[in-house]
Each structure stands twice: as C-alpha cells, then as structure tokens.
Amino acid sequence: MDDAGFWEACSNRRLAFQSCNDCHTLRHPPTPVCPKCRSTHVHWQEAPEIGEIFSFTRIHHASHPAVSDQLPYIVAIVTFPELPGIRFISNVTETDSIHIGMQVRLWWDDIGDGVYIPRFKAI
C-alpha cells in the first residue's frame, strides 16, 4: 500500500508526506514511483504544524448522513511553505472567518480505534 506510511504517521499524530530519496521531490497523494525521476526509493518527511489556506469551500449540504450534524463545514486545500508542491485536502474547524492565505494550525481528530485524522484550525 502506497499510503501505509501516511496512515502510520497519522496514528502517531504526525503528518508526513512522501519524498523521493533520489531527487527529493515531495508528493501527495502517495504513489509507488516518483513522477519526476521514476525512482521507487522513498522516505516520509514530517510536515510543519503551521500551514496556509490555498483554497477552500464551505459545504452546506451533507453528502453523507454521518456529517449532517456538522453543517456547514469547511473543506480546504492547505499548503506548507517549507514543503513545495504539497497541497493537502482537509477540514478547517473552529472558525467563522476564512480566507486564502490564512495561516492554520494542525490538530488531531481522534475518531476512535486508534485512528487520528489531521484537521486544521485558524491561528
């Protein structure tokens, strides 16, 4: 599984992305082969706790009954200046105001059974 390292890091409350050992290209979502140099040698690079909103949308209609009590909620693309090329999709919580370029801080949502989901909140 290409994403096993991602979920293993999440289980330890660490957000990490694949990085090519040969050309150092970062990538997400995880893939078996580097798109730049075709290497299969990877390591997992930890992301910083602070990110920046690249884009977002506010969801007003539940796509699944499990999230209907959380409406409206924000889905955002988060970037990390220290990790060029990484764009990570997550939720931004605990905010009424959001804008592109806003800084956000990583937090971990414990959804049970030892599973933690990376989410973000306004700083």
Buried (B, 14 or more C-beta within 10 A) or exposed (E): EEEEBBEEBBEEEBBBBBBBEEEEBBBBEBEEEBEEEEEEEBEBBEBEEBBBBBEBEEBEEBEEEEEEEEEEBBEBBBBBEEBEEBEBEBBBBEEEEBEEEBEBBBBBEEEEEEEBEBBBEBE
